[in-house]
Every structure is written in C-alpha cells, then in structure tokens.
Amino acid sequence: MTAGPRPPVTVLFIGGAGRSGTTLLERLLGQATGVASLGEVRHLPERGVVEDQMCGCGERFSACPFWSKVGHLAFGGWTTAAAVAWRATQRRVDRNRYLPVLLFPVPRTFRRDLALYTDGLRRLYEAAAEVAGAAVVVDSSKAGSSVFLLRRVPGIDLRVVHVVRDSRGVAHSLLKEVARPEVGDAVALMPRARPLTGAAWWMLFNAMFHAVTSSGTPTVRVRYEDLVAHPRTEVSRVLTHVRGGSDHADLSFMADGHADLEVDHTVAGNPMRFRTGRIELRPDVAWQAGLSRRHRRLVTAATAPFLLRYGYLRNRWSR
C-alpha cells in the first residue's frame, strides 16, 4: 500500500511594519499545539548559515539541533556556498522594487530565479514542519515582497496576518537604540529612523498588505493594542483563520496581562524572541509622553488615512 500525497504545509506569514508587535504575535502562536515559529525566514541564509547568528533557543545556528535536522532533511545539510548562492538568488527576486515583476513574471531570467528560490522555500517549510511535528509553520519575515513571492511557492497553503500598530508608537520605537543580541560579542543595532521616515515606511508596508488582501490571499488583521489587551482572543482568532472553523487550541499558557513562553527556534526578529518564562503583556504607550508634540502632529498628519481606517483616531489610543 503506497502512501497518499502529502497534504500541503500551511505557512502563516506575519507581515506589517517593523516595531509593530510581529515577533510577539509569532511567539504566542508558536506556543500553540501544531504550530512551529521559524522567525524571519528571509534572513536565514545570511544571518543563520553565513553569519552563524543565534537561534531563538540560544544556540548558534550551526549548533541548533532543530535547524541542523531541517537543513539535512531539506538540502542534505547547510553549506556556506549554497547559502551564499541562495542569498544571491533571493536578492534578485525578493525585494519591494520587484513587486511588478512578481505580479507578472515575464522576463525569463526572473522566472528561472523565482522557480529556484520558491522551490528552496518549499523544501525548507516542509522539512521544518516535519521536524517540528507541526501542521503550521510561521514565517514573520514582514516584507510585502516576501508575501507576494510566497503566493508562488508550490505545495503550501498560504495564510497571512497583517499586524498594525499606531504609527506614532512605531515612530517613537524607531528612535530607540535596540541591541541585537544574536550577533554575540559584536555590537549591532536594529534599524532606526527619524519620525517622518518611519511614518513613510509605516504607510508603505501597510499599503502593501492592503494589496495582499485585495489579491485574494486569505488575510486577517490584528492590532498590536488589541493583542496585548486580549491575547487569548486575538491568538484564537488568528488560529481560526489559519485552520478554518472554530479553533479549540489550548491557550491556557496566556491570560490578560501575561503569557508563559517556552523556547522557539526562530531566526532573526526582535530581541524578545529570546525571552522565556512569564512575560507581561501590556500596551507600550511610551510614545504619548516620549514623542514630541511636533513629531506627533507630523506623524499623525502623514499617516492619517490608515490611522483612521484602523480606528486609532477614534479611541483612547489616539491621545
């Protein structure tokens, strides 16, 4: 008796502007049975294989048992040469500037690179799901180009979560110096931006995910402020979106105000991916006092269309 065809792996892509709570949502989802969080997969070849940065489990990528098994199953093992080639192919297909070509891949060389890259992603997702014993893998790569590219990966069931946060909170967060501990002894910081630059970036990322929704890709929107206020409700809503129908996952690891996190094997992302144990869940509204009145007004004016659409100009978060 031969085995039937393998069911497609469900890939849950978390997208949106950086500093919007995407890593937090991924961590919460990764604690649910049957779900495996992978981190920002688009950075895996460079930060994982080439630079050998730390996995969310605290081990170097090369020493992580999970990723070692995934690499062996998907590609026969990780090699620097193959990762460099993968990264080069990625840079030819997975950038926001290539969105028109991703929608209409006419050039022959682009189609060839796209087929090569998407086949590698399919093998990676399938291997990660098998090693983790999960039906759903979470990729929090965030970028709009990445999700349009994933629409062309064969053999996966793609679902998208669009995470939004008040633009003024994002602008304030982008002013902070945040260290990246995964690089070890070296000093590295997460990207920073001036408020208006952050506002433009916020508008661009969110506009791309409105395009994703319009394209017919199954998408659900989550507000960061709702997530930290009612985590169980929001995570259950996302899991229902992913699995269809009513979801009855055991979410007893979290409640309003806190969550208990176990280790995840994530590559790249906000430093909170290294935190385990009990964490507090409360809205970060430091921008209300920390962002100058001038910058607050500028960011509000620049992002008003989406602030209004997401409800930030009609409720207590807009103060």
N, C-alpha and C positions, 0 to 999 in steps of 0.2 A: 504494500500500500504506500503510495507516494504522498508526501506532504502537499497540502494545498498551497496556493500562492500566499506569500507573506502579506499581511494587511499593511497598509501604508502607515508610516510613523507620523503621528501628529506633532507638528512643530508649532509651538506657541511663540510668536515673535512679539517682543515687547519694544514698542517704539515711542518716540517723543523727544523733546529737547532734553539735553543733559541737565542734571541737578533737579530733576522733576520727581524723583522717587522710584525710578525704574528698578534700581537694584533692590530696594526694599520690597517691592512687589514680587520680584523674582525670588527673593529669599523666602517669603511667605508661601508662595506657590510651591517651592521646592520641598517644603515640609509635608506636603500632601502625598498620600499613597499613590504610587503610579506616576509620579511626576519627577523629572530629573532636571535640575537647573545647570546649565552649561556656561553661563556668563556671556560675555560679548564675543561670540564665535568669530566675528570678522577680524578680531585681533589675535586669534590663536596662532597662526603661522609665525607672526613676528614676535609677539610677547611670550608666547608659550614655547614654541620649538626653538626659534633662533636665539632669543634673549634668555630663555630658561627662567622666566619670572615665576613667582609663587602662585600656585593654585590656591583656591579658597580654603583648602584643607590645611594650608600652612607649609606644604612641601613644595620644593621646586618642581616645575612641570615635569622634568625628566625623571623625578623620583616618585611622582604621584602614581600609585597603583592603578587608580581608575583610568587616567589618561594613557598610561602605558598599555593597558588592555585594549582601550579604544583604538589606539594607533596600530597595534598589532592586528586587530581584527579588521580594521578598515583599510589599512595600507601595507600591512606586513611590517609595521614599525615606523617610528618617526626618524627622519634624517634631515639634517640641516639643508642639504642640497635640494631635497624635494620641497621643503618648506619655503626656501627662497624662490623656487620656481612657482610655487603656489601663490606666494605673495605677489610676484610679478604679474601673474595672470589676473589675480584679484584686482590689482591697480588698473588693469585695462578694461574691467567690466563693472566694478562696484564702486562707483563714485557718483555723487549727485549730478555732476555735469553730464553723465551718460544716461540720464533718465529718458530722453527722447529715443535713444537707440535701444534701451531696454524695452521700451514700449513697441518699437518697430525695428527689430534687429535685422537690418538689411545687409550691412557690409559682411562679406564672407569671413574675413578675419575675426570680426567681432563675434559672429555666430560660433566660430570654432573655439574661441577662448571661453565664450559663455557655456558651451557644452562641456568643455573640460572642467571648468570651475564648478558648475552645478552638479556634475557627476561626483566630484570630490565631496561636496557638501552632503549629497545624498548618502554616500558611504559613511561619512562621519556621523550624521544623525542616526542612521540605522545601527551603527556599531555602539554609539553611546546609549541608545535605548536598550539594546541587548545586554550590554554590560551592567547597566543600572537596573535592569528588570522593570523598565518603565514603558508605558504606552504613550507618554507625552514627554517631549524634551522642550526646554525653554531656552530660547536664544534672545538675549537682551541687547542685541547689537545697536538698537535705536535708530540707525540711519534709514532715511526714506529709500535710498538707492538699494539698500540691502533687502528690504521687503519686496520691492518690485522684482529684484533678481530672484528671490525665493519663490515667486509665483511661477518661475520656470524650472524649478527643481523637480525632476520626475520622481514619482513614488512617495510623495509626502502629502499629508493633509495639513494645509497651512491655515492657521488661525492667528489673528492679530489683536493685541491690546494696545490701544493708544492712550498713553498716560499723559495727563496735563496737570500743570501746577500754575498757580498765579504767577504771571510774568514778572511781577515785582519781587516775589520771593526768589525766582530764578536769577534775576538780575543781581540781587543782593548776594546770593550764594556764589555767583561767578566773580565777585570781588574778593572772595576769601582765598587765602593760600591753603590748599589742601594737599598734604603729602600723599604720595603713592607708596605704601609700604612694600608692595610686591616686588620692587626692584632691589630689595635687600639693603646693602650698605650704601648704595649710591643715593644721591638726593634728586628726587624727581617730584614735580608738582602736577596736579590736574590742571587742565586748561583754564585760564582766567580771561575775563573780557570786561570792557567798560559797559556801563548800563545800556547805552543805546545800541552798541554792538550786540550785547546779549539779547536785547529786545528784537532786533532784526533776525537774529539766529532763532529765537523762540518762534517768531512768526513763520519763518521758512520751514522749520521742522514740522510745526503743526499743520501748515498748509499742505505739506506733502502727505500727511496722514489723512487729511480730508480727501485727497486724490486717491489714496489707497481704498478708502471706504467707497468712493464713487466708482472705483474699478470693479466692484463686486466681491472683493476679498472679504470674508467674514471678519468683522471688526467690532470690538466693544470698547467703549471709552471709560476710563477710570480717572477720577480726580484724586490727586495726592491727598488733599484735605479730607476727602471722604474716606480714603483708605486708612489714614491714621486715626480717624474718629470712630470708624466702624469696620475694622479689619476683617472680621469674620463674614460680614455681609458682602463686602466687596470681593473678597477672595472666592467666596461661594458663587458669586455672580460670574466671575471670570471662568471658574471651573465648569459651570453650567454652559457657558458659551463654548468652551472647548469640547466638552463631552456630549453636549446635547441633552435636552430634557432637564429634569431636576437632578442636581448633584447632591449626593449624600456623603461626601468625604468627611472623615473625622478631622475636624478643625479645633479640637479641644486644646491644642498647643497655643492657642491665642484667645484673647478676650479684649474687650475695650480697655485700652491702656497699656497692654503689654503683649509680648509673644515670646515663646521659648524656641530658640533656633538651634538646630543641630548643624553639623559640618556639611557644606556643599562643595562640590568640585567645580568651581567657577573660574573661568579665565577672563581677566580684565573686568573693570567695573569700579564702582565707588568703593572706597576702603571698608565700608560697613559689611562687605561680603566676607570679611574675616571674623566678624563678631559671632560668638556663640553664647548659648545660655539665654537668660532672660534679658530682653531689651524693652525699654519704654517706648510706647507709641504715642506720640503727641505732636501736634502740628508745630512746625518750625515757622513762627511768625516774627522772627527777629527783624525782618525787613521793615516792619511797621515803625520800629524805632531806629534801625540802623541805616536805612536808605534815606538819603537827604530828601527834603521836600522837593527840591528842583528835579532830582533824578526820578523821584516817584512820579511827578507830573509828566516828565518826558516819556518814561516807560509806559505809563498809563495811556497817554495820547497815541504813542506809536503802536500799541497793541490792543487798542480799544475794541476793534471788531471782534476779535476772538475772546477777549475778556468778557464782553457782553454775551457772546454765544455760549460760553462755558459757565455763565452765572456769577462771575466774580465782581460785577459791577452792581449786583442786586442783593448782596448778602453781607454778612458780617466780616467775610474775609477781605472785603474791598476797602476797609477802613484805612 
